Amino acid sequence: MPSHALGALGWSKPWSDDAGGACVEAKKLHDGRVALRQSTDPDGPALVFGTNEMTRFLASVKAGDADFLC
């Protein structure tokens, strides 16, 4: 979905690099879904996840299931 369709307000940067460029921005939507976008492309696409999808994803990351990516 285009990020601009979700509005400009309410985006936060909970994950960013130390170089100040590549940041993932997140926004909790009114219906509970979570949108993610690239901060350097605020008019680009956003990935939108349902509440259950995001809950499972975060639990999996916390459990170490994504450690192989680092």
mmJSON file of the N, C-alpha and C atoms, coordinates in Angstrom:
{"data_MODEL":{"atom_site":{
"group_PDB":["ATOM","ATOM","ATOM","ATOM","ATOM","ATOM","ATOM","ATOM","ATOM","ATOM","ATOM","ATOM","ATOM","ATOM","ATOM","ATOM","ATOM","ATOM","ATOM","ATOM","ATOM","ATOM","ATOM","ATOM","ATOM","ATOM","ATOM","ATOM","ATOM","ATOM","ATOM","ATOM","ATOM","ATOM","ATOM","ATOM","ATOM","ATOM","ATOM","ATOM","ATOM","ATOM","ATOM","ATOM","ATOM","ATOM","ATOM","ATOM","ATOM","ATOM","ATOM","ATOM","ATOM","ATOM","ATOM","ATOM","ATOM","ATOM","ATOM","ATOM","ATOM","ATOM","ATOM","ATOM","ATOM","ATOM","ATOM","ATOM","ATOM","ATOM","ATOM","ATOM","ATOM","ATOM","ATOM","ATOM","ATOM","ATOM","ATOM","ATOM","ATOM","ATOM","ATOM","ATOM","ATOM","ATOM","ATOM","ATOM","ATOM","ATOM","ATOM","ATOM","ATOM","ATOM","ATOM","ATOM","ATOM","ATOM","ATOM","ATOM","ATOM","ATOM","ATOM","ATOM","ATOM","ATOM","ATOM","ATOM","ATOM","ATOM","ATOM","ATOM","ATOM","ATOM","ATOM","ATOM","ATOM","ATOM","ATOM","ATOM","ATOM","ATOM","ATOM","ATOM","ATOM","ATOM","ATOM","ATOM","ATOM","ATOM","ATOM","ATOM","ATOM","ATOM","ATOM","ATOM","ATOM","ATOM","ATOM","ATOM","ATOM","ATOM","ATOM","ATOM","ATOM","ATOM","ATOM","ATOM","ATOM","ATOM","ATOM","ATOM","ATOM","ATOM","ATOM","ATOM","ATOM","ATOM","ATOM","ATOM","ATOM","ATOM","ATOM","ATOM","ATOM","ATOM","ATOM","ATOM","ATOM","ATOM","ATOM","ATOM","ATOM","ATOM","ATOM","ATOM","ATOM","ATOM","ATOM","ATOM","ATOM","ATOM","ATOM","ATOM","ATOM","ATOM","ATOM","ATOM","ATOM","ATOM","ATOM","ATOM","ATOM","ATOM","ATOM","ATOM","ATOM","ATOM","ATOM","ATOM","ATOM","ATOM","ATOM","ATOM","ATOM","ATOM","ATOM","ATOM","ATOM","ATOM"],
"id":[1,2,3,4,5,6,7,8,9,10,11,12,13,14,15,16,17,18,19,20,21,22,23,24,25,26,27,28,29,30,31,32,33,34,35,36,37,38,39,40,41,42,43,44,45,46,47,48,49,50,51,52,53,54,55,56,57,58,59,60,61,62,63,64,65,66,67,68,69,70,71,72,73,74,75,76,77,78,79,80,81,82,83,84,85,86,87,88,89,90,91,92,93,94,95,96,97,98,99,100,101,102,103,104,105,106,107,108,109,110,111,112,113,114,115,116,117,118,119,120,121,122,123,124,125,126,127,128,129,130,131,132,133,134,135,136,137,138,139,140,141,142,143,144,145,146,147,148,149,150,151,152,153,154,155,156,157,158,159,160,161,162,163,164,165,166,167,168,169,170,171,172,173,174,175,176,177,178,179,180,181,182,183,184,185,186,187,188,189,190,191,192,193,194,195,196,197,198,199,200,201,202,203,204,205,206,207,208,209,210],
"type_symbol":["N","C","C","N","C","C","N","C","C","N","C","C","N","C","C","N","C","C","N","C","C","N","C","C","N","C","C","N","C","C","N","C","C","N","C","C","N","C","C","N","C","C","N","C","C","N","C","C","N","C","C","N","C","C","N","C","C","N","C","C","N","C","C","N","C","C","N","C","C","N","C","C","N","C","C","N","C","C","N","C","C","N","C","C","N","C","C","N","C","C","N","C","C","N","C","C","N","C","C","N","C","C","N","C","C","N","C","C","N","C","C","N","C","C","N","C","C","N","C","C","N","C","C","N","C","C","N","C","C","N","C","C","N","C","C","N","C","C","N","C","C","N","C","C","N","C","C","N","C","C","N","C","C","N","C","C","N","C","C","N","C","C","N","C","C","N","C","C","N","C","C","N","C","C","N","C","C","N","C","C","N","C","C","N","C","C","N","C","C","N","C","C","N","C","C","N","C","C","N","C","C","N","C","C","N","C","C","N","C","C"],
"label_atom_id":["N","CA","C","N","CA","C","N","CA","C","N","CA","C","N","CA","C","N","CA","C","N","CA","C","N","CA","C","N","CA","C","N","CA","C","N","CA","C","N","CA","C","N","CA","C","N","CA","C","N","CA","C","N","CA","C","N","CA","C","N","CA","C","N","CA","C","N","CA","C","N","CA","C","N","CA","C","N","CA","C","N","CA","C","N","CA","C","N","CA","C","N","CA","C","N","CA","C","N","CA","C","N","CA","C","N","CA","C","N","CA","C","N","CA","C","N","CA","C","N","CA","C","N","CA","C","N","CA","C","N","CA","C","N","CA","C","N","CA","C","N","CA","C","N","CA","C","N","CA","C","N","CA","C","N","CA","C","N","CA","C","N","CA","C","N","CA","C","N","CA","C","N","CA","C","N","CA","C","N","CA","C","N","CA","C","N","CA","C","N","CA","C","N","CA","C","N","CA","C","N","CA","C","N","CA","C","N","CA","C","N","CA","C","N","CA","C","N","CA","C","N","CA","C","N","CA","C","N","CA","C","N","CA","C","N","CA","C","N","CA","C","N","CA","C"],
"label_alt_id":[null,null,null,null,null,null,null,null,null,null,null,null,null,null,null,null,null,null,null,null,null,null,null,null,null,null,null,null,null,null,null,null,null,null,null,null,null,null,null,null,null,null,null,null,null,null,null,null,null,null,null,null,null,null,null,null,null,null,null,null,null,null,null,null,null,null,null,null,null,null,null,null,null,null,null,null,null,null,null,null,null,null,null,null,null,null,null,null,null,null,null,null,null,null,null,null,null,null,null,null,null,null,null,null,null,null,null,null,null,null,null,null,null,null,null,null,null,null,null,null,null,null,null,null,null,null,null,null,null,null,null,null,null,null,null,null,null,null,null,null,null,null,null,null,null,null,null,null,null,null,null,null,null,null,null,null,null,null,null,null,null,null,null,null,null,null,null,null,null,null,null,null,null,null,null,null,null,null,null,null,null,null,null,null,null,null,null,null,null,null,null,null,null,null,null,null,null,null,null,null,null,null,null,null,null,null,null,null,null,null],
"label_comp_id":["MET","MET","MET","PRO","PRO","PRO","SER","SER","SER","HIS","HIS","HIS","ALA","ALA","ALA","LEU","LEU","LEU","GLY","GLY","GLY","ALA","ALA","ALA","LEU","LEU","LEU","GLY","GLY","GLY","TRP","TRP","TRP","SER","SER","SER","LYS","LYS","LYS","PRO","PRO","PRO","TRP","TRP","TRP","SER","SER","SER","ASP","ASP","ASP","ASP","ASP","ASP","ALA","ALA","ALA","GLY","GLY","GLY","GLY","GLY","GLY","ALA","ALA","ALA","CYS","CYS","CYS","VAL","VAL","VAL","GLU","GLU","GLU","ALA","ALA","ALA","LYS","LYS","LYS","LYS","LYS","LYS","LEU","LEU","LEU","HIS","HIS","HIS","ASP","ASP","ASP","GLY","GLY","GLY","ARG","ARG","ARG","VAL","VAL","VAL","ALA","ALA","ALA","LEU","LEU","LEU","ARG","ARG","ARG","GLN","GLN","GLN","SER","SER","SER","THR","THR","THR","ASP","ASP","ASP","PRO","PRO","PRO","ASP","ASP","ASP","GLY","GLY","GLY","PRO","PRO","PRO","ALA","ALA","ALA","LEU","LEU","LEU","VAL","VAL","VAL","PHE","PHE","PHE","GLY","GLY","GLY","THR","THR","THR","ASN","ASN","ASN","GLU","GLU","GLU","MET","MET","MET","THR","THR","THR","ARG","ARG","ARG","PHE","PHE","PHE","LEU","LEU","LEU","ALA","ALA","ALA","SER","SER","SER","VAL","VAL","VAL","LYS","LYS","LYS","ALA","ALA","ALA","GLY","GLY","GLY","ASP","ASP","ASP","ALA","ALA","ALA","ASP","ASP","ASP","PHE","PHE","PHE","LEU","LEU","LEU","CYS","CYS","CYS"],
"label_asym_id":["A","A","A","A","A","A","A","A","A","A","A","A","A","A","A","A","A","A","A","A","A","A","A","A","A","A","A","A","A","A","A","A","A","A","A","A","A","A","A","A","A","A","A","A","A","A","A","A","A","A","A","A","A","A","A","A","A","A","A","A","A","A","A","A","A","A","A","A","A","A","A","A","A","A","A","A","A","A","A","A","A","A","A","A","A","A","A","A","A","A","A","A","A","A","A","A","A","A","A","A","A","A","A","A","A","A","A","A","A","A","A","A","A","A","A","A","A","A","A","A","A","A","A","A","A","A","A","A","A","A","A","A","A","A","A","A","A","A","A","A","A","A","A","A","A","A","A","A","A","A","A","A","A","A","A","A","A","A","A","A","A","A","A","A","A","A","A","A","A","A","A","A","A","A","A","A","A","A","A","A","A","A","A","A","A","A","A","A","A","A","A","A","A","A","A","A","A","A","A","A","A","A","A","A","A","A","A","A","A","A"],
"label_entity_id":["1","1","1","1","1","1","1","1","1","1","1","1","1","1","1","1","1","1","1","1","1","1","1","1","1","1","1","1","1","1","1","1","1","1","1","1","1","1","1","1","1","1","1","1","1","1","1","1","1","1","1","1","1","1","1","1","1","1","1","1","1","1","1","1","1","1","1","1","1","1","1","1","1","1","1","1","1","1","1","1","1","1","1","1","1","1","1","1","1","1","1","1","1","1","1","1","1","1","1","1","1","1","1","1","1","1","1","1","1","1","1","1","1","1","1","1","1","1","1","1","1","1","1","1","1","1","1","1","1","1","1","1","1","1","1","1","1","1","1","1","1","1","1","1","1","1","1","1","1","1","1","1","1","1","1","1","1","1","1","1","1","1","1","1","1","1","1","1","1","1","1","1","1","1","1","1","1","1","1","1","1","1","1","1","1","1","1","1","1","1","1","1","1","1","1","1","1","1","1","1","1","1","1","1","1","1","1","1","1","1"],
"label_seq_id":[1,1,1,2,2,2,3,3,3,4,4,4,5,5,5,6,6,6,7,7,7,8,8,8,9,9,9,10,10,10,11,11,11,12,12,12,13,13,13,14,14,14,15,15,15,16,16,16,17,17,17,18,18,18,19,19,19,20,20,20,21,21,21,22,22,22,23,23,23,24,24,24,25,25,25,26,26,26,27,27,27,28,28,28,29,29,29,30,30,30,31,31,31,32,32,32,33,33,33,34,34,34,35,35,35,36,36,36,37,37,37,38,38,38,39,39,39,40,40,40,41,41,41,42,42,42,43,43,43,44,44,44,45,45,45,46,46,46,47,47,47,48,48,48,49,49,49,50,50,50,51,51,51,52,52,52,53,53,53,54,54,54,55,55,55,56,56,56,57,57,57,58,58,58,59,59,59,60,60,60,61,61,61,62,62,62,63,63,63,64,64,64,65,65,65,66,66,66,67,67,67,68,68,68,69,69,69,70,70,70],
"pdbx_PDB_ins_code":[null,null,null,null,null,null,null,null,null,null,null,null,null,null,null,null,null,null,null,null,null,null,null,null,null,null,null,null,null,null,null,null,null,null,null,null,null,null,null,null,null,null,null,null,null,null,null,null,null,null,null,null,null,null,null,null,null,null,null,null,null,null,null,null,null,null,null,null,null,null,null,null,null,null,null,null,null,null,null,null,null,null,null,null,null,null,null,null,null,null,null,null,null,null,null,null,null,null,null,null,null,null,null,null,null,null,null,null,null,null,null,null,null,null,null,null,null,null,null,null,null,null,null,null,null,null,null,null,null,null,null,null,null,null,null,null,null,null,null,null,null,null,null,null,null,null,null,null,null,null,null,null,null,null,null,null,null,null,null,null,null,null,null,null,null,null,null,null,null,null,null,null,null,null,null,null,null,null,null,null,null,null,null,null,null,null,null,null,null,null,null,null,null,null,null,null,null,null,null,null,null,null,null,null,null,null,null,null,null,null],
"Cartn_x":[0.849,0.0,0.899,0.535,1.346,1.354,2.526,2.644,1.807,1.764,1.029,-0.461,-0.976,-2.381,-2.666,-1.599,-1.747,-1.548,-1.273,-1.08,0.363,0.69,2.064,2.331,1.301,1.478,1.446,2.127,2.053,3.14,4.056,5.152,6.248,6.834,7.954,9.117,10.306,11.518,12.101,11.463,11.999,13.272,13.535,14.75,15.462,16.71,17.484,18.949,19.692,21.124,21.833,23.076,23.835,24.29,24.237,24.686,23.628,22.431,21.385,20.689,20.785,20.165,19.048,19.366,18.408,17.613,16.38,15.514,14.232,13.753,12.438,11.47,10.426,9.414,8.19,7.553,6.373,5.217,4.023,2.819,1.733,1.139,0.004,-1.254,-1.992,-3.195,-4.386,-5.424,-6.597,-7.252,-7.144,-7.778,-6.855,-5.686,-4.768,-3.66,-3.785,-2.72,-1.485,-0.336,0.923,1.48,1.874,2.485,3.965,4.795,6.231,6.622,7.542,8.04,9.495,10.158,11.536,11.529,12.261,12.217,12.768,13.698,14.264,13.332,12.225,11.243,9.834,9.521,8.23,7.018,7.21,6.096,6.054,6.992,7.054,6.054,6.25,5.3,5.426,4.347,4.33,3.848,4.452,3.979,3.02,1.853,0.849,0.601,0.734,0.591,-0.577,-1.31,-2.381,-1.816,-2.666,-2.226,-1.627,-2.279,-1.757,-0.432,-0.313,0.942,2.092,1.857,2.916,3.252,2.262,2.502,3.36,3.024,3.818,5.228,5.361,6.675,7.554,7.044,7.842,8.192,7.268,7.559,8.662,8.629,9.639,11.012,11.048,12.317,12.858,12.0,12.434,12.938,12.394,12.804,14.121,14.629,15.902,15.804,14.591,14.42,15.021,15.302,15.888,17.365,17.959,19.359,20.303,19.92,20.774,20.948,20.094,20.194,21.292,21.768,22.792,24.186],
"Cartn_y":[-1.166,0.0,1.234,2.3,3.52,4.147,4.515,5.11,6.369,7.18,8.444,8.215,7.04,6.726,6.546,6.357,6.16,7.449,8.549,9.836,10.061,11.312,11.697,11.66,11.74,11.8,10.41,10.269,9.037,8.028,8.313,7.389,7.579,6.481,6.563,5.74,5.987,5.297,4.465,3.342,2.52,1.778,1.646,0.971,1.899,2.219,3.038,2.682,3.014,2.76,3.971,3.802,4.888,5.924,5.594,6.515,7.576,7.406,8.404,8.356,7.249,7.194,6.187,4.929,3.859,3.558,3.97,3.741,3.053,2.175,1.585,2.364,2.884,3.614,2.729,2.858,2.061,2.983,2.522,3.273,2.281,2.466,1.637,2.287,1.539,2.064,1.951,2.707,2.757,1.4,0.515,-0.798,-1.848,-1.414,-2.321,-2.867,-2.727,-3.191,-2.311,-2.817,-2.089,-1.924,-0.694,-0.403,-0.123,-0.601,-0.349,0.252,1.234,1.84,2.244,2.512,2.98,4.496,5.019,6.452,7.297,6.756,7.526,7.577,6.864,6.85,6.949,8.087,8.2,8.152,8.351,8.255,6.899,6.026,4.701,3.755,2.468,1.485,1.268,0.841,0.425,-1.019,-1.78,-3.137,-3.047,-3.637,-3.563,-4.973,-5.116,-6.412,-6.376,-7.475,-7.612,-7.747,-7.557,-7.642,-9.004,-10.077,-11.42,-11.661,-11.195,-11.351,-10.653,-9.426,-8.66,-9.265,-9.718,-10.348,-11.602,-12.443,-13.656,-13.323,-12.331,-11.922,-11.445,-10.549,-10.018,-11.103,-12.006,-13.114,-13.999,-14.232,-15.059,-14.395,-13.098,-12.366,-12.399,-12.161,-12.191,-13.567,-14.61,-15.985,-16.357,-15.468,-15.725,-16.375,-16.53,-17.215,-16.456,-15.167,-14.381,-14.084,-14.679,-14.386,-14.722,-15.662,-16.043,-14.883,-13.859,-12.728,-11.74,-11.852,-10.914,-11.498],
"Cartn_z":[0.0,0.0,0.0,-0.674,-0.655,0.74,1.213,2.556,2.703,1.659,1.764,2.014,1.656,1.908,3.399,4.187,5.633,6.416,5.738,6.392,6.809,7.03,7.37,8.872,9.682,11.135,11.764,12.888,13.669,13.396,12.482,12.201,13.237,13.7,14.639,14.094,14.629,14.175,15.31,15.646,16.737,16.35,15.056,14.583,13.629,13.917,12.991,13.113,12.078,12.146,12.75,13.114,13.731,12.717,11.444,10.402,10.087,10.614,10.423,9.077,8.36,7.043,6.932,7.111,6.88,8.148,8.159,9.321,8.869,9.701,9.493,10.374,9.774,10.522,10.709,11.853,12.173,12.552,12.241,12.597,12.968,14.131,14.528,13.975,13.195,12.57,13.521,13.237,14.117,14.332,13.36,13.481,14.113,14.614,15.291,14.417,13.09,12.215,12.387,11.92,12.006,10.603,10.278,8.98,9.182,8.253,8.256,6.917,6.954,5.724,5.899,4.788,4.786,4.95,5.928,6.213,5.069,4.298,3.191,1.982,2.039,0.957,1.534,2.199,2.886,1.963,0.677,-0.256,-0.955,-0.605,-1.197,-0.55,-0.747,-0.227,1.278,1.861,3.268,3.323,4.195,4.463,5.64,5.517,6.573,7.098,8.416,9.078,10.047,10.102,11.078,12.482,13.467,14.86,15.178,14.759,15.031,14.328,13.096,12.355,13.069,13.505,14.165,15.521,16.246,17.547,17.386,16.409,16.158,15.695,14.83,14.345,15.5,16.329,17.437,18.452,18.732,19.654,19.085,17.785,17.13,17.177,16.933,17.012,18.43,19.412,20.81,21.209,20.609,20.919,20.235,19.381,18.729,17.363,16.849,15.573,14.386,14.548,13.454,13.684,14.694,14.996,13.851,12.99,11.871,10.88,10.958,10.046,10.441,11.663,12.165,12.055],
"occupancy":[1.0,1.0,1.0,1.0,1.0,1.0,1.0,1.0,1.0,1.0,1.0,1.0,1.0,1.0,1.0,1.0,1.0,1.0,1.0,1.0,1.0,1.0,1.0,1.0,1.0,1.0,1.0,1.0,1.0,1.0,1.0,1.0,1.0,1.0,1.0,1.0,1.0,1.0,1.0,1.0,1.0,1.0,1.0,1.0,1.0,1.0,1.0,1.0,1.0,1.0,1.0,1.0,1.0,1.0,1.0,1.0,1.0,1.0,1.0,1.0,1.0,1.0,1.0,1.0,1.0,1.0,1.0,1.0,1.0,1.0,1.0,1.0,1.0,1.0,1.0,1.0,1.0,1.0,1.0,1.0,1.0,1.0,1.0,1.0,1.0,1.0,1.0,1.0,1.0,1.0,1.0,1.0,1.0,1.0,1.0,1.0,1.0,1.0,1.0,1.0,1.0,1.0,1.0,1.0,1.0,1.0,1.0,1.0,1.0,1.0,1.0,1.0,1.0,1.0,1.0,1.0,1.0,1.0,1.0,1.0,1.0,1.0,1.0,1.0,1.0,1.0,1.0,1.0,1.0,1.0,1.0,1.0,1.0,1.0,1.0,1.0,1.0,1.0,1.0,1.0,1.0,1.0,1.0,1.0,1.0,1.0,1.0,1.0,1.0,1.0,1.0,1.0,1.0,1.0,1.0,1.0,1.0,1.0,1.0,1.0,1.0,1.0,1.0,1.0,1.0,1.0,1.0,1.0,1.0,1.0,1.0,1.0,1.0,1.0,1.0,1.0,1.0,1.0,1.0,1.0,1.0,1.0,1.0,1.0,1.0,1.0,1.0,1.0,1.0,1.0,1.0,1.0,1.0,1.0,1.0,1.0,1.0,1.0,1.0,1.0,1.0,1.0,1.0,1.0,1.0,1.0,1.0,1.0,1.0,1.0],
"B_iso_or_equiv":[0.0,0.0,0.0,0.0,0.0,0.0,0.0,0.0,0.0,0.0,0.0,0.0,0.0,0.0,0.0,0.0,0.0,0.0,0.0,0.0,0.0,0.0,0.0,0.0,0.0,0.0,0.0,0.0,0.0,0.0,0.0,0.0,0.0,0.0,0.0,0.0,0.0,0.0,0.0,0.0,0.0,0.0,0.0,0.0,0.0,0.0,0.0,0.0,0.0,0.0,0.0,0.0,0.0,0.0,0.0,0.0,0.0,0.0,0.0,0.0,0.0,0.0,0.0,0.0,0.0,0.0,0.0,0.0,0.0,0.0,0.0,0.0,0.0,0.0,0.0,0.0,0.0,0.0,0.0,0.0,0.0,0.0,0.0,0.0,0.0,0.0,0.0,0.0,0.0,0.0,0.0,0.0,0.0,0.0,0.0,0.0,0.0,0.0,0.0,0.0,0.0,0.0,0.0,0.0,0.0,0.0,0.0,0.0,0.0,0.0,0.0,0.0,0.0,0.0,0.0,0.0,0.0,0.0,0.0,0.0,0.0,0.0,0.0,0.0,0.0,0.0,0.0,0.0,0.0,0.0,0.0,0.0,0.0,0.0,0.0,0.0,0.0,0.0,0.0,0.0,0.0,0.0,0.0,0.0,0.0,0.0,0.0,0.0,0.0,0.0,0.0,0.0,0.0,0.0,0.0,0.0,0.0,0.0,0.0,0.0,0.0,0.0,0.0,0.0,0.0,0.0,0.0,0.0,0.0,0.0,0.0,0.0,0.0,0.0,0.0,0.0,0.0,0.0,0.0,0.0,0.0,0.0,0.0,0.0,0.0,0.0,0.0,0.0,0.0,0.0,0.0,0.0,0.0,0.0,0.0,0.0,0.0,0.0,0.0,0.0,0.0,0.0,0.0,0.0,0.0,0.0,0.0,0.0,0.0,0.0],
"pdbx_formal_charge":[null,null,null,null,null,null,null,null,null,null,null,null,null,null,null,null,null,null,null,null,null,null,null,null,null,null,null,null,null,null,null,null,null,null,null,null,null,null,null,null,null,null,null,null,null,null,null,null,null,null,null,null,null,null,null,null,null,null,null,null,null,null,null,null,null,null,null,null,null,null,null,null,null,null,null,null,null,null,null,null,null,null,null,null,null,null,null,null,null,null,null,null,null,null,null,null,null,null,null,null,null,null,null,null,null,null,null,null,null,null,null,null,null,null,null,null,null,null,null,null,null,null,null,null,null,null,null,null,null,null,null,null,null,null,null,null,null,null,null,null,null,null,null,null,null,null,null,null,null,null,null,null,null,null,null,null,null,null,null,null,null,null,null,null,null,null,null,null,null,null,null,null,null,null,null,null,null,null,null,null,null,null,null,null,null,null,null,null,null,null,null,null,null,null,null,null,null,null,null,null,null,null,null,null,null,null,null,null,null,null],
"auth_seq_id":[1,1,1,2,2,2,3,3,3,4,4,4,5,5,5,6,6,6,7,7,7,8,8,8,9,9,9,10,10,10,11,11,11,12,12,12,13,13,13,14,14,14,15,15,15,16,16,16,17,17,17,18,18,18,19,19,19,20,20,20,21,21,21,22,22,22,23,23,23,24,24,24,25,25,25,26,26,26,27,27,27,28,28,28,29,29,29,30,30,30,31,31,31,32,32,32,33,33,33,34,34,34,35,35,35,36,36,36,37,37,37,38,38,38,39,39,39,40,40,40,41,41,41,42,42,42,43,43,43,44,44,44,45,45,45,46,46,46,47,47,47,48,48,48,49,49,49,50,50,50,51,51,51,52,52,52,53,53,53,54,54,54,55,55,55,56,56,56,57,57,57,58,58,58,59,59,59,60,60,60,61,61,61,62,62,62,63,63,63,64,64,64,65,65,65,66,66,66,67,67,67,68,68,68,69,69,69,70,70,70],
"auth_comp_id":["MET","MET","MET","PRO","PRO","PRO","SER","SER","SER","HIS","HIS","HIS","ALA","ALA","ALA","LEU","LEU","LEU","GLY","GLY","GLY","ALA","ALA","ALA","LEU","LEU","LEU","GLY","GLY","GLY","TRP","TRP","TRP","SER","SER","SER","LYS","LYS","LYS","PRO","PRO","PRO","TRP","TRP","TRP","SER","SER","SER","ASP","ASP","ASP","ASP","ASP","ASP","ALA","ALA","ALA","GLY","GLY","GLY","GLY","GLY","GLY","ALA","ALA","ALA","CYS","CYS","CYS","VAL","VAL","VAL","GLU","GLU","GLU","ALA","ALA","ALA","LYS","LYS","LYS","LYS","LYS","LYS","LEU","LEU","LEU","HIS","HIS","HIS","ASP","ASP","ASP","GLY","GLY","GLY","ARG","ARG","ARG","VAL","VAL","VAL","ALA","ALA","ALA","LEU","LEU","LEU","ARG","ARG","ARG","GLN","GLN","GLN","SER","SER","SER","THR","THR","THR","ASP","ASP","ASP","PRO","PRO","PRO","ASP","ASP","ASP","GLY","GLY","GLY","PRO","PRO","PRO","ALA","ALA","ALA","LEU","LEU","LEU","VAL","VAL","VAL","PHE","PHE","PHE","GLY","GLY","GLY","THR","THR","THR","ASN","ASN","ASN","GLU","GLU","GLU","MET","MET","MET","THR","THR","THR","ARG","ARG","ARG","PHE","PHE","PHE","LEU","LEU","LEU","ALA","ALA","ALA","SER","SER","SER","VAL","VAL","VAL","LYS","LYS","LYS","ALA","ALA","ALA","GLY","GLY","GLY","ASP","ASP","ASP","ALA","ALA","ALA","ASP","ASP","ASP","PHE","PHE","PHE","LEU","LEU","LEU","CYS","CYS","CYS"],
"auth_asym_id":["A","A","A","A","A","A","A","A","A","A","A","A","A","A","A","A","A","A","A","A","A","A","A","A","A","A","A","A","A","A","A","A","A","A","A","A","A","A","A","A","A","A","A","A","A","A","A","A","A","A","A","A","A","A","A","A","A","A","A","A","A","A","A","A","A","A","A","A","A","A","A","A","A","A","A","A","A","A","A","A","A","A","A","A","A","A","A","A","A","A","A","A","A","A","A","A","A","A","A","A","A","A","A","A","A","A","A","A","A","A","A","A","A","A","A","A","A","A","A","A","A","A","A","A","A","A","A","A","A","A","A","A","A","A","A","A","A","A","A","A","A","A","A","A","A","A","A","A","A","A","A","A","A","A","A","A","A","A","A","A","A","A","A","A","A","A","A","A","A","A","A","A","A","A","A","A","A","A","A","A","A","A","A","A","A","A","A","A","A","A","A","A","A","A","A","A","A","A","A","A","A","A","A","A","A","A","A","A","A","A"],
"auth_atom_id":["N","CA","C","N","CA","C","N","CA","C","N","CA","C","N","CA","C","N","CA","C","N","CA","C","N","CA","C","N","CA","C","N","CA","C","N","CA","C","N","CA","C","N","CA","C","N","CA","C","N","CA","C","N","CA","C","N","CA","C","N","CA","C","N","CA","C","N","CA","C","N","CA","C","N","CA","C","N","CA","C","N","CA","C","N","CA","C","N","CA","C","N","CA","C","N","CA","C","N","CA","C","N","CA","C","N","CA","C","N","CA","C","N","CA","C","N","CA","C","N","CA","C","N","CA","C","N","CA","C","N","CA","C","N","CA","C","N","CA","C","N","CA","C","N","CA","C","N","CA","C","N","CA","C","N","CA","C","N","CA","C","N","CA","C","N","CA","C","N","CA","C","N","CA","C","N","CA","C","N","CA","C","N","CA","C","N","CA","C","N","CA","C","N","CA","C","N","CA","C","N","CA","C","N","CA","C","N","CA","C","N","CA","C","N","CA","C","N","CA","C","N","CA","C","N","CA","C","N","CA","C","N","CA","C","N","CA","C","N","CA","C","N","CA","C"],
"pdbx_PDB_model_num":[1,1,1,1,1,1,1,1,1,1,1,1,1,1,1,1,1,1,1,1,1,1,1,1,1,1,1,1,1,1,1,1,1,1,1,1,1,1,1,1,1,1,1,1,1,1,1,1,1,1,1,1,1,1,1,1,1,1,1,1,1,1,1,1,1,1,1,1,1,1,1,1,1,1,1,1,1,1,1,1,1,1,1,1,1,1,1,1,1,1,1,1,1,1,1,1,1,1,1,1,1,1,1,1,1,1,1,1,1,1,1,1,1,1,1,1,1,1,1,1,1,1,1,1,1,1,1,1,1,1,1,1,1,1,1,1,1,1,1,1,1,1,1,1,1,1,1,1,1,1,1,1,1,1,1,1,1,1,1,1,1,1,1,1,1,1,1,1,1,1,1,1,1,1,1,1,1,1,1,1,1,1,1,1,1,1,1,1,1,1,1,1,1,1,1,1,1,1,1,1,1,1,1,1,1,1,1,1,1,1]
}}}
